[in-house]
Amino acid sequence: MFELPFPLRDAASDGGATDLGDLPVWNLDDLYAGEDDPRLQQDLERLETACADFARDYEGRLAELDAEGLLACIRRQEEINRIAGRISSFAGLRYYQQTTDAARAKFLSDCQEKITNATTPLVFFTLELNRIDGSVLERHMQASPELARYRAMFDRIRAMKPYQLSDELEKFLHDLGAVGDAWEKLFDETIAGLAFTVDGETLNIEGTLNLLTEQDRSRRERAARELARVLGENVKIFSRVHNTRIKEKEIVDRWRKMPSPQMSRHLANDVEPEVVEALRAAVVAAYPRLSHRYYELKRKWLGLDRLQIWDRNAPLPMEDSRTVPWDEARRTVLEAYAAFDPRMAGIAEPFFERGWIDAGVKPGKAPGAFAHPTVTDAHPYVMLNYLGKPRDVMTLAHELGHGVHQVLAAGQGELLASTPLTLAETASVFGEMLTFRKMLDETDDLTRRKVLLAGKVEDMINTVVRQIAFYDFECKLHEARRGGELTPDDIGALWMSVQAESLGPAFEFMDGYETFWAYIPHFVHSPFYVYAYAFGDGLVNALYAVYAEGAEGFQDKYFDMLAAGGSRHHKELLAPFGLDASDPAFWDRGLGMIAGMIDELEAMEA
């Protein structure tokens, strides 16, 4: 998961938590020992040679290949992806450790340009593959079981066939990708460089957003107003980035004749538009019984007439505000994983022992948390900004879930390991659920149970309701941009329309909240990514219900699903559990779990 709220404060500094313990940092030596590692230069040269040789041997000839010839071609493509993936992973991870370092930013840009230049000759591959008659490709797969293993890849490539452009235009768009990367880096560097002052302390956006979870309401308000002030001062830059990126996407979509701005994301996710629309419709219809109902409860708990935006993630008055040391967080998550299946904890353990996690909050470090799979002959890396909050423990469980998934899927190879975003959140959200259920089962204290339930409901609302509201905002934003340039006020009005609808009547909104769209990185980096969070949460809620019912052989089926990576469609992966995401009732089952938790919270008030 590339969730990017932003870092600002060193956890070991006077302004940060000092009792977290020794926080791990990345050891990237398994990729390269540094920018000057001879292996890096060798791989850059290998990549250039391999791509040129591939184009020389296969361009204009794919249709002539027999099954074994096509298999050999695919395996060479896989090796090219492995080399390029190792280089880009190393450069990207180093950059995210310190996004304000000009040398690291230059190194990343240089690597991206070299990879783009080297791989431009490969653009022909998918274009020619889509020109092969489907019956011919089917005969090849019947003749070669090894080739048939790549069926899911072929299906995803051929799904793009109706939107394919000429070879020359495809090469042009491939080269033009470097320009889009530059706009993304402008966004990242602007966000990472913002400075906020709250109570005399200078913070970056990660530290300031963290204050919105403080017990002291007046401090939360000061943080929210400072966020509004700084974002407002910089909103023209963010507006320019969004206008440009959306216009760029609109041009490409128009040339490809995409039926909607969302279609390219649906194709990448290997999910049908009607399935996404069923999810969206189910969540929007559930706003009154989920977010509206929960926030009315929270309003009463906080003793307020109306909630302000700085109350949305406020802790409950009775909530324990202690800091969770790193070792305790590690133990909690690993024990929850082991209780489900010792194999799961065994896969997660090396992340702590071998420098696969970077946990501390440091100046310039990239925001939020993510797990990056790198390449299948290495291992994933997890990034956190750990401040010792109880939610940080859940974030650790979430990202380790991604890591476990990525380790298991690596056996599929470079072309099949990557999981569509809709399924990529499965293991992460499931890891969170295991950790939450362990903590809930171990408490007999009603107050503690209430706090745990409320925290989980808030997390699920943030994952389901908030992300679908984000998705609706993006849909409106892209549609409005087709009518011309959007001012910051135009964008702010669209943002407020979905916020009011999703959060409900318990809230009123301060002046300045209309700029809070500006710090959400997914809108820039991965348009329409956000519905994948809601998809994953709904899927896991339904999946966990099957597990809780004691389904026979659940663990083995679960590991098989994760190990499949991107080699199977969601319908095929969920069938062993008796689930089907194309069934509208599927989403109601997942949303029902959230509603059931709110029922329990309401019963505690009776």
C-alpha positions as CSV (number, residue, x, y, z in Angstrom):
1,M,0.0,0.0,0.0
2,F,1.6,3.6,-1.1
3,E,-0.3,5.6,1.3
4,L,1.5,9.0,1.5
5,P,0.6,11.4,4.4
6,F,3.9,13.0,5.1
7,P,7.0,12.8,7.4
8,L,8.5,15.8,9.3
9,R,9.9,15.1,12.6
10,D,12.8,12.9,13.7
11,A,11.4,10.4,16.2
12,A,14.6,10.7,18.2
13,S,14.6,14.5,18.3
14,D,13.5,16.6,21.3
15,G,10.1,17.2,19.6
16,G,9.3,13.6,18.9
17,A,8.8,10.4,20.9
18,T,11.9,9.3,22.8
19,D,10.8,6.0,24.2
20,L,10.1,4.0,21.0
21,G,13.3,1.9,21.2
22,D,15.7,1.2,18.4
23,L,13.8,1.8,15.1
24,P,15.1,-0.2,12.1
25,V,16.5,1.4,9.0
26,W,16.8,-0.1,5.5
27,N,19.8,-2.0,4.3
28,L,19.6,-1.7,0.5
29,D,22.7,-3.7,-0.1
30,D,20.6,-6.6,-1.3
31,L,19.9,-4.4,-4.3
32,Y,23.1,-2.4,-4.6
33,A,25.7,-1.2,-2.2
34,G,25.4,2.4,-3.4
35,E,25.3,4.7,-6.4
36,D,28.9,3.7,-7.2
37,D,28.4,-0.1,-6.9
38,P,29.9,-1.6,-10.1
39,R,27.0,-4.0,-10.3
40,L,24.7,-1.0,-10.9
41,Q,26.6,0.2,-13.9
42,Q,26.9,-3.3,-15.2
43,D,23.1,-3.7,-14.9
44,L,22.5,-0.5,-16.7
45,E,24.7,-1.7,-19.6
46,R,23.1,-5.1,-19.5
47,L,19.6,-3.5,-19.7
48,E,20.5,-1.5,-22.7
49,T,22.1,-4.4,-24.5
50,A,19.3,-6.8,-23.6
51,C,16.6,-4.4,-24.9
52,A,18.4,-3.7,-28.1
53,D,19.0,-7.5,-28.7
54,F,15.3,-8.3,-27.9
55,A,14.1,-5.7,-30.4
56,R,16.6,-7.0,-33.0
57,D,15.5,-10.6,-32.6
58,Y,11.7,-10.2,-32.3
59,E,10.4,-6.9,-33.7
60,G,8.2,-7.7,-36.7
61,R,8.5,-11.5,-36.0
62,L,6.2,-12.3,-33.0
63,A,3.5,-13.7,-35.3
64,E,6.0,-16.1,-36.8
65,L,7.0,-17.7,-33.5
66,D,5.8,-21.2,-32.5
67,A,4.9,-22.0,-28.9
68,E,8.5,-22.6,-27.8
69,G,9.7,-19.5,-29.6
70,L,7.1,-17.3,-27.9
71,L,7.9,-18.9,-24.5
72,A,11.6,-18.0,-25.0
73,C,10.6,-14.5,-25.9
74,I,8.5,-14.1,-22.8
75,R,11.3,-15.3,-20.6
76,R,13.7,-12.8,-22.1
77,Q,11.1,-10.1,-21.4
78,E,10.9,-11.3,-17.8
79,E,14.7,-11.0,-17.4
80,I,14.6,-7.4,-18.8
81,N,11.9,-6.6,-16.3
82,R,14.0,-8.0,-13.5
83,I,17.0,-5.9,-14.3
84,A,15.0,-2.7,-14.8
85,G,13.0,-3.4,-11.6
86,R,16.1,-3.8,-9.5
87,I,17.6,-0.5,-10.7
88,S,14.4,1.5,-10.3
89,S,13.6,0.0,-6.9
90,F,17.0,0.9,-5.6
91,A,16.9,4.5,-6.9
92,G,13.3,5.0,-5.7
93,L,13.8,3.6,-2.2
94,R,16.9,5.8,-1.7
95,Y,14.9,8.8,-2.9
96,Y,12.0,8.1,-0.5
97,Q,14.4,7.9,2.4
98,Q,15.2,11.6,1.8
99,T,13.1,13.3,-0.8
100,T,14.7,16.7,-0.2
101,D,18.2,15.5,-1.1
102,A,18.9,17.0,-4.6
103,A,21.5,14.3,-5.3
104,R,19.1,11.5,-4.6
105,A,16.4,13.2,-6.7
106,K,18.8,13.6,-9.6
107,F,20.0,10.0,-9.3
108,L,16.4,8.8,-9.4
109,S,15.6,11.0,-12.4
110,D,18.7,9.8,-14.2
111,C,17.9,6.2,-13.6
112,Q,14.3,6.6,-14.8
113,E,15.5,8.3,-18.0
114,K,18.0,5.6,-18.7
115,I,15.4,2.9,-18.2
116,T,12.9,4.7,-20.4
117,N,15.5,5.2,-23.1
118,A,16.6,1.6,-22.9
119,T,13.1,0.1,-22.9
120,T,11.6,2.3,-25.7
121,P,12.5,-0.3,-28.3
122,L,10.3,-2.9,-26.5
123,V,7.1,-1.0,-27.1
124,F,6.4,-3.2,-30.1
125,F,6.0,-6.3,-27.9
126,T,2.5,-5.7,-26.6
127,L,1.4,-4.1,-29.9
128,E,2.5,-7.1,-32.0
129,L,1.2,-9.6,-29.4
130,N,-2.3,-8.0,-29.8
131,R,-2.1,-8.5,-33.5
132,I,-1.7,-12.2,-33.2
133,D,-5.1,-14.0,-33.8
134,G,-6.6,-15.2,-30.6
135,S,-7.1,-18.7,-31.9
136,V,-3.3,-18.9,-32.8
137,L,-2.3,-17.8,-29.3
138,E,-4.7,-20.3,-27.8
139,R,-3.1,-23.1,-29.8
140,H,0.3,-22.0,-28.6
141,M,-0.9,-22.2,-25.0
142,Q,-2.4,-25.7,-25.5
143,A,0.9,-26.9,-27.0
144,S,3.0,-25.5,-24.1
145,P,1.8,-25.7,-20.5
146,E,4.7,-23.4,-19.5
147,L,3.4,-20.8,-22.0
148,A,-0.1,-21.3,-20.7
149,R,1.1,-20.2,-17.3
150,Y,1.2,-16.7,-18.7
151,R,-2.5,-16.7,-19.7
152,A,-3.5,-14.0,-17.2
153,M,-0.7,-11.7,-18.6
154,F,-1.9,-12.3,-22.1
155,D,-5.5,-11.6,-21.1
156,R,-4.5,-8.3,-19.4
157,I,-2.4,-7.2,-22.5
158,R,-5.2,-8.1,-24.9
159,A,-7.8,-6.2,-22.9
160,M,-5.9,-3.1,-24.0
161,K,-6.3,-4.0,-27.7
162,P,-9.3,-1.8,-28.4
163,Y,-7.4,1.2,-27.0
164,Q,-4.0,0.5,-28.7
165,L,-2.4,3.3,-30.9
166,S,0.1,3.0,-33.7
167,D,3.6,1.8,-32.9
168,E,5.0,5.2,-33.4
169,L,2.5,6.9,-31.1
170,E,3.0,4.2,-28.4
171,K,6.7,4.9,-28.5
172,F,6.1,8.6,-28.2
173,L,3.9,8.1,-25.2
174,H,6.4,5.8,-23.6
175,D,9.1,8.5,-23.9
176,L,6.7,11.2,-22.7
177,G,6.3,9.3,-19.4
178,A,9.4,11.1,-18.1
179,V,7.5,14.4,-18.1
180,G,4.7,13.0,-16.0
181,D,7.3,11.7,-13.5
182,A,8.7,15.3,-13.2
183,W,5.2,16.6,-12.2
184,E,5.0,13.8,-9.6
185,K,8.4,14.8,-8.2
186,L,7.4,18.4,-8.1
187,F,4.4,17.4,-6.0
188,D,6.5,15.2,-3.7
189,E,9.2,17.8,-3.2
190,T,6.7,20.6,-2.5
191,I,4.9,18.5,0.1
192,A,8.1,17.3,1.8
193,G,9.4,20.9,1.9
194,L,6.3,22.5,3.6
195,A,6.9,23.8,7.1
196,F,4.1,24.2,9.7
197,T,4.4,26.0,13.0
198,V,2.2,24.8,15.9
199,D,2.8,26.1,19.4
200,G,6.2,27.4,18.5
201,E,7.3,24.1,17.0
202,T,8.2,23.7,13.3
203,L,6.8,20.5,11.8
204,N,6.4,19.0,8.4
205,I,3.1,17.6,7.2
206,E,3.5,14.2,8.8
207,G,4.0,15.7,12.2
208,T,1.2,18.2,11.7
209,L,-1.3,15.6,10.6
210,N,-0.3,13.5,13.6
211,L,-1.4,16.3,15.9
212,L,-5.0,15.7,14.6
213,T,-5.0,12.5,16.8
214,E,-4.0,14.4,20.0
215,Q,-6.2,14.3,23.1
216,D,-6.0,18.1,23.5
217,R,-8.8,19.5,21.3
218,S,-7.4,23.0,21.2
219,R,-4.0,21.6,19.9
220,R,-5.9,19.6,17.2
221,E,-7.6,22.8,16.2
222,R,-4.4,24.8,15.9
223,A,-2.9,22.0,13.8
224,A,-5.9,21.9,11.5
225,R,-5.9,25.7,11.0
226,E,-2.1,25.7,10.4
227,L,-2.6,22.9,7.8
228,A,-5.3,25.1,6.1
229,R,-3.0,28.2,6.2
230,V,0.1,26.5,4.7
231,L,-1.9,24.5,2.1
232,G,-3.8,27.7,1.2
233,E,-0.5,29.5,0.6
234,N,0.7,26.8,-1.7
235,V,-2.7,25.8,-3.3
236,K,-1.8,27.4,-6.7
237,I,1.1,25.0,-7.1
238,F,-1.0,22.0,-6.2
239,S,-3.8,23.3,-8.5
240,R,-1.3,23.6,-11.4
241,V,0.0,20.0,-10.8
242,H,-3.5,18.6,-10.8
243,N,-4.7,20.6,-13.8
244,T,-1.7,19.5,-15.8
245,R,-1.7,15.8,-14.8
246,I,-5.5,15.5,-15.4
247,K,-5.2,17.3,-18.8
248,E,-2.3,15.0,-19.8
249,K,-4.4,12.0,-18.9
250,E,-7.4,13.3,-20.8
251,I,-5.4,13.7,-23.9
252,V,-4.0,10.2,-23.7
253,D,-7.5,8.8,-22.9
254,R,-9.0,10.7,-25.9
255,W,-6.4,9.3,-28.3
256,R,-7.0,5.8,-27.0
257,K,-10.8,6.3,-27.1
258,M,-11.1,5.2,-23.5
259,P,-14.9,5.3,-22.6
260,S,-14.2,7.0,-19.3
261,P,-11.3,8.5,-17.3
262,Q,-11.5,5.5,-14.9
263,M,-11.3,2.8,-17.6
264,S,-7.5,2.7,-17.7
265,R,-7.4,2.0,-13.9
266,H,-10.1,-0.7,-14.2
267,L,-8.0,-2.4,-17.0
268,A,-4.9,-2.2,-14.8
269,N,-6.7,-3.6,-11.9
270,D,-8.2,-6.4,-14.0
271,V,-11.7,-5.6,-12.7
272,E,-14.9,-4.9,-14.5
273,P,-16.3,-1.4,-14.4
274,E,-19.7,-2.7,-13.2
275,V,-18.0,-4.4,-10.2
276,V,-16.4,-1.1,-9.2
277,E,-19.7,0.7,-9.6
278,A,-21.5,-2.0,-7.5
279,L,-18.9,-1.3,-4.8
280,R,-19.3,2.4,-5.0
281,A,-23.1,2.3,-5.0
282,A,-23.2,0.0,-2.0
283,V,-20.8,2.2,0.0
284,V,-22.6,5.5,-0.8
285,A,-26.0,3.9,0.1
286,A,-24.4,2.8,3.4
287,Y,-23.2,6.3,4.4
288,P,-26.2,6.8,6.8
289,R,-25.7,3.5,8.6
290,L,-21.9,3.7,8.7
291,S,-20.2,7.1,8.9
292,H,-23.2,9.2,9.7
293,R,-24.3,6.9,12.5
294,Y,-20.8,6.5,13.9
295,Y,-19.9,10.2,13.9
296,E,-23.1,10.9,15.7
297,L,-22.0,8.5,18.4
298,K,-18.6,10.2,18.5
299,R,-20.1,13.6,18.8
300,K,-21.9,12.4,21.9
301,W,-18.8,10.8,23.4
302,L,-16.8,14.1,22.9
303,G,-19.7,16.1,24.4
304,L,-20.0,18.4,21.4
305,D,-22.9,20.1,19.6
306,R,-21.2,19.6,16.2
307,L,-18.0,17.9,15.2
308,Q,-15.3,20.0,13.5
309,I,-12.8,18.5,11.0
310,W,-10.2,18.3,13.7
311,D,-12.4,15.9,15.7
312,R,-12.7,13.3,12.9
313,N,-9.6,11.3,14.1
314,A,-9.6,12.5,17.7
315,P,-9.1,9.8,20.4
316,L,-12.0,9.1,22.7
317,P,-11.9,10.9,26.0
318,M,-11.2,7.6,27.9
319,E,-8.6,6.4,25.4
320,D,-5.1,5.5,26.7
321,S,-2.7,7.9,25.1
322,R,0.5,5.9,26.0
323,T,3.2,5.4,23.4
324,V,3.7,1.9,22.1
325,P,7.4,1.0,22.0
326,W,8.7,-0.6,18.8
327,D,9.4,-4.0,20.4
328,E,5.8,-4.2,21.7
329,A,4.4,-3.4,18.3
330,R,6.6,-6.0,16.7
331,R,5.6,-8.7,19.3
332,T,1.9,-7.8,19.0
333,V,1.8,-8.2,15.2
334,L,4.0,-11.3,15.0
335,E,1.9,-13.1,17.7
336,A,-1.3,-12.2,15.8
337,Y,0.2,-13.6,12.6
338,A,1.4,-16.7,14.3
339,A,-2.0,-17.4,15.9
340,F,-3.5,-17.5,12.4
341,D,-0.7,-19.7,11.0
342,P,3.0,-20.0,12.1
343,R,4.0,-19.8,8.4
344,M,2.8,-16.2,8.3
345,A,4.9,-15.1,11.2
346,G,7.9,-17.0,9.8
347,I,7.6,-15.0,6.5
348,A,7.3,-11.7,8.4
349,E,10.2,-12.2,10.9
350,P,13.0,-11.5,8.5
351,F,11.6,-8.0,7.8
352,F,12.7,-7.1,11.4
353,E,16.0,-8.9,11.4
354,R,17.5,-8.1,8.0
355,G,17.0,-4.4,7.4
356,W,13.8,-4.7,5.4
357,I,11.9,-2.0,7.4
358,D,12.7,1.7,7.7
359,A,10.5,2.9,10.6
360,G,11.7,6.2,12.0
361,V,10.3,9.7,11.2
362,K,13.2,11.7,9.7
363,P,13.4,15.1,8.0
364,G,12.8,14.8,4.3
365,K,11.7,11.2,4.4
366,A,8.8,10.3,2.2
367,P,5.3,10.3,3.7
368,G,3.2,7.6,5.2
369,A,3.8,3.9,4.8
370,F,4.2,1.4,2.0
371,A,5.6,-2.0,1.1
372,H,7.6,-2.1,-2.2
373,P,8.1,-5.6,-3.7
374,T,11.3,-4.7,-5.6
375,V,12.1,-7.8,-7.8
376,T,11.3,-11.4,-7.4
377,D,14.9,-12.5,-6.8
378,A,15.4,-10.0,-3.9
379,H,12.7,-9.2,-1.3
380,P,10.2,-6.4,-0.4
381,Y,11.0,-3.4,1.7
382,V,8.5,-1.8,4.2
383,M,8.5,1.9,5.0
384,L,6.8,3.4,8.0
385,N,6.8,6.7,9.9
386,Y,6.4,5.1,13.3
387,L,5.4,7.5,16.2
388,G,4.1,4.9,18.7
389,K,0.4,5.5,18.2
390,P,-1.9,2.5,18.5
391,R,-2.8,3.1,14.8
392,D,0.9,2.9,14.0
393,V,0.7,-0.7,15.2
394,M,-2.1,-1.4,12.8
395,T,-0.1,0.3,10.0
396,L,2.8,-2.1,10.8
397,A,0.4,-5.1,10.6
398,H,-1.0,-3.7,7.3
399,E,2.4,-3.2,5.6
400,L,3.8,-6.5,6.8
401,G,0.7,-8.1,5.3
402,H,1.7,-6.6,2.0
403,G,5.2,-7.9,2.5
404,V,4.1,-11.4,3.2
405,H,1.9,-11.3,0.1
406,Q,4.8,-10.1,-2.0
407,V,7.2,-12.7,-0.7
408,L,4.7,-15.5,-1.5
409,A,3.8,-14.1,-4.9
410,A,7.5,-13.8,-6.0
411,G,7.4,-17.4,-7.1
412,Q,5.3,-16.4,-10.0
413,G,8.2,-14.5,-11.6
414,E,8.4,-10.9,-12.7
415,L,5.5,-10.9,-15.2
416,L,2.9,-12.6,-12.9
417,A,3.9,-11.7,-9.3
418,S,2.4,-8.2,-9.3
419,T,-1.2,-8.3,-8.0
420,P,-3.9,-5.9,-9.3
421,L,-4.5,-3.1,-6.8
422,T,-8.0,-4.5,-6.0
423,L,-6.4,-7.7,-4.7
424,A,-3.2,-6.1,-3.5
425,E,-4.9,-4.8,-0.4
426,T,-6.2,-8.3,0.6
427,A,-3.2,-9.5,2.7
428,S,-2.6,-6.1,4.3
429,V,-6.1,-5.5,5.5
430,F,-6.3,-9.2,6.6
431,G,-3.1,-8.7,8.6
432,E,-4.7,-5.7,10.3
433,M,-7.9,-7.6,11.1
434,L,-5.9,-10.5,12.7
435,T,-4.0,-8.0,14.9
436,F,-7.2,-6.1,15.8
437,R,-9.1,-9.3,16.7
438,K,-6.2,-10.6,18.8
439,M,-6.1,-7.3,20.8
440,L,-9.9,-7.4,21.2
441,D,-10.1,-11.0,22.3
442,E,-7.4,-10.4,24.9
443,T,-9.3,-7.6,26.7
444,D,-12.1,-8.1,29.3
445,D,-12.2,-4.4,30.1
446,L,-15.4,-2.8,28.6
447,T,-13.8,0.6,28.3
448,R,-10.8,-0.8,26.5
449,R,-13.1,-2.9,24.3
450,K,-15.0,0.2,23.4
451,V,-11.9,2.1,22.5
452,L,-10.6,-0.8,20.3
453,L,-13.9,-1.2,18.5
454,A,-14.2,2.6,17.9
455,G,-10.7,2.7,16.6
456,K,-11.3,-0.2,14.2
457,V,-14.6,1.3,13.0
458,E,-12.8,4.6,12.3
459,D,-10.0,2.8,10.4
460,M,-12.6,1.0,8.3
461,I,-14.6,4.2,7.7
462,N,-11.3,5.9,6.6
463,T,-10.6,2.9,4.3
464,V,-14.1,2.4,2.8
465,V,-16.2,5.6,3.2
466,R,-13.4,8.1,2.9
467,Q,-11.7,6.4,-0.1
468,I,-15.0,6.1,-2.0
469,A,-15.6,9.8,-1.3
470,F,-12.1,10.4,-2.7
471,Y,-13.0,8.3,-5.7
472,D,-16.1,10.4,-6.3
473,F,-14.1,13.5,-5.9
474,E,-11.7,12.3,-8.6
475,C,-14.5,11.4,-10.9
476,K,-16.0,14.9,-10.5
477,L,-12.6,16.5,-10.9
478,H,-11.6,14.7,-14.1
479,E,-15.1,15.4,-15.6
480,A,-14.9,19.1,-14.7
481,R,-11.4,19.5,-16.1
482,R,-12.7,18.4,-19.5
483,G,-14.6,21.7,-19.5
484,G,-11.4,23.8,-19.0
485,E,-8.8,24.9,-16.5
486,L,-10.0,24.6,-12.8
487,T,-9.2,27.3,-10.3
488,P,-8.3,26.3,-6.7
489,D,-11.8,27.4,-5.7
490,D,-13.4,25.1,-8.3
491,I,-11.4,22.1,-7.0
492,G,-12.2,23.1,-3.4
493,A,-16.0,23.2,-4.2
494,L,-15.8,19.6,-5.6
495,W,-13.9,18.5,-2.6
496,M,-16.5,19.9,-0.1
497,S,-19.4,18.4,-2.0
498,V,-18.2,14.8,-1.4
499,Q,-16.9,15.5,2.2
500,A,-20.3,16.8,3.4
501,E,-22.1,13.8,1.8
502,S,-19.8,11.2,3.2
503,L,-19.2,12.5,6.7
504,G,-22.8,13.4,7.4
505,P,-24.7,16.0,9.5
506,A,-22.7,15.6,12.7
507,F,-19.9,17.8,11.1
508,E,-19.4,21.4,10.2
509,F,-16.4,22.5,8.2
510,M,-13.9,25.3,9.0
511,D,-12.8,27.8,6.4
512,G,-9.7,26.4,4.7
513,Y,-10.8,22.8,4.8
514,E,-11.6,23.2,1.1
515,T,-7.8,22.9,0.4
516,F,-7.2,19.6,2.1
517,W,-7.4,17.7,-1.2
518,A,-4.0,19.1,-2.0
519,Y,-1.9,16.8,0.2
520,I,-3.5,13.5,-1.1
521,P,-0.7,12.0,-3.2
522,H,-2.8,9.3,-4.9
523,F,-4.6,11.9,-7.0
524,V,-1.3,12.8,-8.6
525,H,0.6,9.5,-8.6
526,S,-2.1,7.0,-9.3
527,P,-5.4,8.4,-10.5
528,F,-8.4,6.4,-9.3
529,Y,-6.2,4.2,-7.1
530,V,-8.2,4.9,-4.0
531,Y,-11.2,2.6,-4.7
532,A,-8.8,-0.3,-4.3
533,Y,-8.7,0.4,-0.6
534,A,-12.4,0.1,-0.3
535,F,-12.4,-3.0,-2.6
536,G,-9.7,-4.6,-0.4
537,D,-11.5,-3.8,2.9
538,G,-14.8,-5.1,1.7
539,L,-13.2,-8.2,0.3
540,V,-11.3,-8.9,3.5
541,N,-14.4,-8.4,5.7
542,A,-16.2,-11.0,3.6
543,L,-13.1,-13.3,3.7
544,Y,-12.7,-12.9,7.4
545,A,-16.3,-13.9,8.0
546,V,-15.6,-17.1,6.2
547,Y,-12.5,-17.7,8.4
548,A,-14.5,-16.9,11.6
549,E,-17.1,-19.4,10.6
550,G,-14.4,-22.1,10.8
551,A,-14.2,-22.9,7.1
552,E,-12.1,-26.1,6.6
553,G,-8.7,-25.6,5.2
554,F,-9.0,-21.9,5.2
555,Q,-5.3,-21.2,5.9
556,D,-4.1,-23.3,3.0
557,K,-6.5,-21.7,0.6
558,Y,-5.5,-18.3,1.9
559,F,-1.8,-19.0,1.2
560,D,-2.6,-20.4,-2.2
561,M,-4.5,-17.2,-3.0
562,L,-1.6,-15.0,-2.0
563,A,1.0,-17.2,-3.8
564,A,-1.0,-16.8,-7.0
565,G,0.0,-13.1,-7.3
566,G,-1.4,-11.8,-10.5
567,S,-1.7,-15.1,-12.2
568,R,-5.5,-15.4,-11.7
569,H,-8.6,-13.2,-11.9
570,H,-10.4,-12.2,-8.7
571,K,-13.4,-14.4,-9.6
572,E,-11.1,-17.5,-9.7
573,L,-9.2,-16.5,-6.6
574,L,-12.3,-16.0,-4.4
575,A,-14.2,-19.1,-5.7
576,P,-12.6,-21.5,-3.2
577,F,-14.0,-19.4,-0.4
578,G,-17.5,-19.4,-1.9
579,L,-17.2,-15.6,-2.6
580,D,-17.9,-13.6,-5.8
581,A,-17.1,-9.9,-6.0
582,S,-19.4,-9.5,-9.0
583,D,-22.4,-10.4,-6.8
584,P,-23.9,-7.1,-5.3
585,A,-24.6,-9.0,-2.1
586,F,-20.9,-9.5,-1.6
587,W,-20.3,-5.9,-0.8
588,D,-23.3,-5.7,1.6
589,R,-21.7,-8.6,3.5
590,G,-18.5,-6.7,4.0
591,L,-20.2,-3.5,4.9
592,G,-22.4,-5.4,7.3
593,M,-19.4,-6.2,9.4
594,I,-18.7,-2.5,9.9
595,A,-22.4,-1.9,10.7
596,G,-22.3,-4.8,13.2
597,M,-19.4,-3.1,15.1
598,I,-21.3,0.1,15.3
599,D,-24.3,-1.8,16.6
600,E,-22.1,-3.1,19.4
601,L,-20.9,0.4,20.2
602,E,-24.5,1.7,20.3
603,A,-25.5,-1.2,22.6
604,M,-22.7,-0.1,25.0
605,E,-24.5,3.3,25.3
606,A,-27.8,1.7,26.2
